[in-house]
Amino acid sequence: KAVQELGAGVVELLHPEDRDPVVEHLERLGEADDAEVFDIDYRMRHANGEWRWLRSRDVIFARGPDGSARQLLGTALDITERRAAATRLARYQGQLRSLSSELTLTEERERRRIATDLHDEIGQILAVTKIKLGALQATPTATDLGEALSEVRGLIDRAIQEARSLTFDLSLPVLYELGFEAALEW
């Protein structure tokens, strides 16, 4: 009955997906207490033919002698732009989550690469150095000692260079000294 009083012409302006929810809204409103306020969002065809989102806030205005709702008092606010902004915001948030996830994966890959470099380069150099030093302890002659010490010094130099390289990879000094733009150019 409430829909009939609303008028068939108005119902035809409602988006097909929103007709049933609006009818249910009007029926709930018809059974409501006088002070109850009901909100609903729905689409309605604008005079230019496009669908516009409206938010209606309705309350019973007048009742008939039998207590049934006869008139509604309501406002309808065009929220099309607000909904479009919310949709864009949700899309941007999804993109941000995706970028954040990608960044996390990239960081993890970089950590794995650094751990591999530490193990394969510095770890191996230090292991060989330890073996060489152990051999030096067992070597009785001075010539063998000089040659072995020279080799150990070379290994330590390589370990120092690898450590500097990894430190540089982890934190570019140019970034802190000259700034982001200069670091990118570098």
MOGIDA-V311336 format. One record per pair of residues at least 12 apart in sequence whose C-alpha atoms are under 10 Angstrom apart, sorted by the first residue. I is the first residue (numbers start at 1). J is the second residue. D is the distance in Angstrom with one decimal. If there is no record, write none. Layout:
BEGIN
i = [I I]
j = [J J]
d = [D D]
END
This chain:
BEGIN
i = [1 1 1 1 1 2 2 2 2 2 2 2 2 2 2 2 3 3 3 3 3 5 5 6 6 6 6 10 10 11 11 12 12 13 13 13 13 13 13 13 14 14 14 14 14 14 14 15 15 15 15 15 15 15 16 16 17 17 18 18 18 18 19 19 19 21 21 21 22 22 22 22 22 25 25 25 25 26 26 26 26 26 27 29 29 29 29 29 30 30 30 30 30 30 30 30 30 31 31 31 31 32 32 32 32 33 33 33 34 34 34 34 34 34 35 35 35 36 36 36 37 37 37 37 37 37 38 38 38 38 38 38 39 39 39 39 39 39 39 39 40 40 40 40 40 40 41 41 41 41 41 41 41 41 41 42 42 42 42 42 42 42 43 43 43 43 44 51 52 52 52 52 52 53 53 53 53 53 53 53 53 53 54 54 54 54 54 54 54 55 55 55 55 55 55 56 56 56 56 56 56 57 57 57 57 57 58 58 58 58 58 59 59 59 59 59 60 60 60 61 61 110 110 111 114 114 114 114 115 117 117 117 118 118 118 118 121 121 121 121 122 122 122 122 122 122 122 122 122 123 124 124 125 125 125 125 125 125 125 125 125 126 126 126 126 126 127 128 128 128 129 129 129 129 129 129 129 129 129 130 131 132 132 132 132 132 133 133 133 133 133 135 136 136 136 172 174]
j = [23 26 27 30 70 23 24 25 26 27 29 30 69 70 71 72 22 23 24 26 27 70 71 23 26 71 72 44 45 23 44 44 45 43 44 45 46 47 49 51 42 43 44 45 46 51 52 42 43 44 45 51 52 53 43 44 42 43 41 42 43 44 42 43 44 40 41 42 40 41 42 43 56 38 39 40 58 38 40 58 59 72 69 58 59 60 69 72 59 60 63 67 68 69 70 71 72 60 67 68 69 59 60 68 69 59 60 69 59 60 61 62 63 69 59 60 61 58 59 60 57 58 59 60 73 74 56 57 58 59 60 74 55 56 57 58 59 74 75 76 54 55 56 57 58 76 53 54 55 56 57 76 77 78 79 54 55 56 76 78 79 80 55 78 79 80 78 80 78 79 80 81 83 76 77 78 79 80 81 82 83 84 75 76 77 78 79 80 83 75 76 77 78 79 80 74 75 76 77 78 79 73 74 75 76 77 72 73 74 75 76 71 72 73 74 75 72 73 74 73 74 169 170 170 166 167 169 170 166 162 163 166 159 162 163 166 158 159 162 163 155 156 158 159 160 161 162 163 166 159 155 159 152 154 155 156 157 158 159 160 162 152 155 156 158 159 155 152 155 156 148 149 151 152 153 154 155 156 159 152 152 148 149 151 152 155 145 148 149 151 152 148 148 149 152 186 186]
d = [9.8 9.4 8.5 9.5 9.9 8.0 10.0 10.0 6.3 6.8 9.2 7.3 8.3 8.2 9.2 9.7 9.0 6.5 9.7 7.3 8.4 8.6 9.0 9.9 9.3 9.6 9.7 8.8 9.6 8.9 8.9 8.8 8.8 8.6 5.4 5.2 8.1 9.6 9.8 9.2 7.6 6.0 4.5 6.4 9.8 8.8 9.7 7.5 5.3 5.6 7.0 7.5 9.3 9.6 8.8 9.3 8.8 8.6 8.7 5.8 6.6 8.6 8.4 9.0 9.6 8.4 9.2 8.2 7.5 8.6 7.4 9.8 9.9 7.7 8.3 7.3 9.4 9.1 9.9 9.0 10.0 9.3 9.8 7.7 7.0 7.1 8.2 8.6 9.1 7.3 9.4 9.9 7.0 5.3 8.3 9.3 8.8 9.4 9.8 7.8 7.6 8.4 7.7 9.8 8.7 8.8 7.8 9.8 6.9 5.5 7.6 8.6 9.0 9.1 7.0 7.6 9.5 8.5 6.2 7.8 6.6 5.6 4.9 8.1 9.8 9.1 7.9 5.6 5.3 6.6 9.6 9.2 6.8 5.5 4.5 6.5 9.2 9.4 9.6 9.6 8.1 5.6 5.4 6.8 8.6 9.4 6.8 5.6 4.4 6.4 9.1 9.2 9.4 9.6 8.6 5.5 6.6 8.1 9.9 9.9 9.6 10.0 8.8 9.5 9.7 8.8 9.8 8.5 6.9 7.6 5.5 8.9 9.9 9.6 8.4 5.9 5.4 4.6 8.4 9.0 7.6 9.5 9.5 5.9 5.4 4.6 5.4 7.0 9.8 8.0 5.4 5.2 6.6 6.5 9.3 6.6 5.5 4.3 6.5 9.0 10.0 8.4 5.3 5.4 6.6 8.6 6.6 5.7 4.1 6.6 8.7 8.9 5.8 5.4 6.2 9.4 4.6 6.1 8.6 5.2 8.8 9.7 9.1 9.3 7.1 9.8 8.7 8.4 9.9 8.5 9.6 8.0 9.7 8.3 8.1 8.1 8.8 7.5 7.0 9.1 9.4 9.2 8.0 5.2 8.3 9.2 6.4 7.1 9.8 8.4 9.7 9.1 9.4 9.7 6.0 7.4 9.7 7.4 6.2 9.9 9.5 9.4 7.5 7.4 9.5 7.1 9.9 8.5 7.9 9.9 9.8 9.7 8.5 5.7 8.7 9.3 6.4 7.3 9.6 8.7 9.6 6.9 8.3 8.2 6.7 9.7 9.7 8.0 8.1 9.9 7.4 8.4 6.8 7.9 9.8 10.0 8.1]
END
